[in-house]
Amino acid sequence: MKKIVLITGATSGIGKACAEKFAAAKNDIIITGRRNERLTALKKSLENEYGIAVLSLCFDVQDRQAVTAAFSNLPEQWKKIDILINNAGLALGRDHFEDADLNDWETMLNTNVHGLLYVSKAVVPFMIEQKKGHIINMGSVAGKEVYEKGNVYCGSKFAVDAITKAMRIDLLKNNIKVTGIHPGAVETEFSLVRFKGEAATAKSAYTGLTPLTADDIAETVFYCTSLPPHVCINDMVITCTQQAGTYYFHKTNEL
């Protein structure tokens, strides 16, 4: 049965891969992001290739008023949201605590934590009215184990883990599923953003590895949301075969 799937941070990486995966299954999609040109291009591509309806909403999840306005003015036919994928997030910098940039810290907390809360708070009433729904919160292995120079990024993802567990408990009475997905190394724009455009440094993060891809995570998200109504995967950690946690890697020279 066709569903309405809302994906934040849909203009690249895991968010875009999720949009393509759910569109291919003939679901209607709401895509959000900060880059309007990319949103427009993705909307056109999904509609043309899969014959589905796509609504694009351009806003920054850090902006509470923009989030509230977007969902307060949502067209009636788009309010029956079945699946929310809280994917928008980022890492900025990889510095020791004493050397880190406060602006980086604030951006990570405002995006990874506050943004997830703002969007979820706006969307949950639609799910409560339907007496069903599924929320996917994109965490990280960095929300399970702290590593050197991870400090506030790890803190933001630990918060996502805790919030996900709390949402699962609080929303039980409303028949709303909540799943935390915690990927390890995924080769997307993540490292390029983290290292602020330093392409060589970003690429070195995956040297000697066959990392996960955005499509791998999209497949996993799709699986979690495709299970019978009485089944909910609460928590899932996913790494490539050469990774175990945040700091155990087996890198080779052949790759």
N, C-alpha and C positions, 0 to 999 in steps of 0.2 A: 504494500500500500504506500502511495506517495506521502512523503513527509515534508515538513518545512524545517530546514536545518540552518541555524545561524552560526556563522564562523567569524570570530574576531581575528584581526591580523591576517587577512586572507590574501594580501597582495604578493606574498612570496613564501617560499619554504613549506613548512608543514601545513600552514593555513591554506595555501593555494592547492596543495596536493589533496587536502581534505575536500575542498570545494569541487575539484575535478572528480574525485572518487564518488562522492555522494550525488553529483550531477549525472555521472555515468549510470547510476542506479535509478535515474529518473525522478529524483527528489527536487523540489524547489528550494532555492538557496538564497539566504540573506548573507551578503558579504560586507565586512566592514574593514576599514583601514584608513591610514592618514594620507595615502598617495592616490589622489583622485584619478589621475591618468591611468594608473595600473588597475584600479577598480573598474573603470569604464572598459578597458581592454578585456579584462577577465569576464565581465558581465556579457559582453558581446560574444566572446569565444564560447562560453558555456551555453548561452542561448542558441547560438548557431549550430554547435556540434551536437548538443543533446536534446534540443527542443524543449527545454524547461523554462520556467520563469525565474528570473534573478532580480533581486532588489539590492542595490548597492547603497551603502550609507557611509559617507566620508566624515569621520571624526577621529579624534585622538582619545583613547580610553582613559587617559590621564585626566581629561577634562570632564569633571562631574556634570556640569551644566549641559555640555554638548551631548553626553550620553543620555541624560534625562530627557532632553529635548527630542533626540532621535527616536526614542521609544515611546514617548508621550504622543508623538505625531505619526506613529506607525499606522499605515493603512489597515483597515479592518481585516482584509483578507490575509494579511501577513501576521496577525497576532497569534494564530494557533501554532506557535513554535513547538515542535516536538523535541528537537535536539539543539542544545547550546554547546558549542565547542569554544571554551575560553582559551584561545591559543595565543592571543597577543602577549608578547613578552620579549625581553632582551637582557643581555649582559653588556655592561660597559666597563672597560678597563679590567686589568688583572694586576692589581698592585697590592703590596702589603698594606695592612690597615692604616699605618701611620702615613703612608704616601698617597692614599686614595683621594680622589676628587669628590668633594661633597655633592657637586652637581650630578655626577654619575650615580652616587648612592640614591639621591632623591628621584632621579629618572627611573631607576630600577624599581624602587619601592612603589612609586606612583603608577608605573605601568603593570608590573607583575602582581602587585597586591591590590592597590586601590582600584586599578582598572578592572580587574577580575570582579571585585566586590560591586563596583558601580553597575557593570553590565548584568551581573547575576541578579542584583536587587531589582533592576528594571524589568528583567525577563521572567523571573520566578512567578509573579502574579498571573501571567498568562498561562503558565503551566498549572498553577493551583486551580484556576478556573476550569481547566480541562480535566483535572484530577489525574494527570499523568505528565511525564516528561523525562528527559535524560540530560544531565549536565556532565560534560567532560571538561575537567580542569587539567591543563597541560602543565605538569610539574617538571621535575628533572631529577636525575640521580644526585644532583647537587642539593636537593631537598631531603636527601636521605643520609648523606655523609658530607661533612665539611672538609675542604681541602685548602692548602696554602694559597693565599691570594684570592680566595673565593669570597671571603667575608660577607659582604652585604648581598651579593648575588645569591650565595647559599642561604642567607637569612631570608631573602624574599621567597625562595622556593621551599624552605622549611615552612614558611607561613602558608604557602599554597597547600602544602600537604595537610597542615593542621586545619585550615579552613575547609578543605575538601571533606575531611573526616567529620567535622562539625556539621557541615551542610547535610551530609548523608544521614546523620542522626536527627537533625531538626526537621528534615523534609520527609522522613519516613511516613508520617501521618498523611502526607499529600500524594503518596504513590509516585514520588519523583526519585529516579535513580541518580546517583552521583558517583562518578568514576574518576580516579586520579591516574593519569598516564605519566610515567616518569622516564623519559628517554635518556640514554647516555649520549655518546658522540654521534651527532647527526650532521652530515655535510650539507649545510645550507648557507645562507648569508650570516648565520649566527656569529661565526668567528670574525668575519669581516667587519661586522658591526662592533663586536667586542673590542677588536684591536683598531677601531676607528679608521678603517680603510687601508690599513697596512696589509696588502694582499699576500706578501711573502710570509709574514708572521702568521696570518690566518691560515694559509695553506699548510704550514708546517704542523699545525695541530692534528692533521690527519695523515701525515707522512708515516708510512709503514703500517697503515691500517686499511682494512676495508670497512669503512664506517657505515652506519645506518644511513638510509636515504629518507627524504621527506615522504616518499611513497610507502616506505616500510611502516612509518608511523600512521599514515592515513589508512592503510590496510588494517592496522590494529584497532584504530578508532572505529572504523566501519564494523569490524567484527564485534566489538563490545556493544555497539548500538543495534546490532542485528539479532541479538539473542532473544529468546521468548520473554514475555512480559514479567514472568516471575523470577527471572535470573538477572542478577546485577554483579558485574565484576567491580569490586570496590577499589582495588589498588593494583597497579601493574608497573613493574620496572622492566625496561627493555634496553638491552645493550647489544652491540655487535659481538660476535664470537670472541674477538680479541680484547674485550674489555670486561672487567669485573669490578664494578663500583666506580668511584670517582678517581682513584689514583692507581689502580692495578690495570696495566695494559701489557699486552705482548705484541710489540712492534717488530716487524721484520724488514729486511733490506730489499726483499724481492718485490714488494708491492709498489 
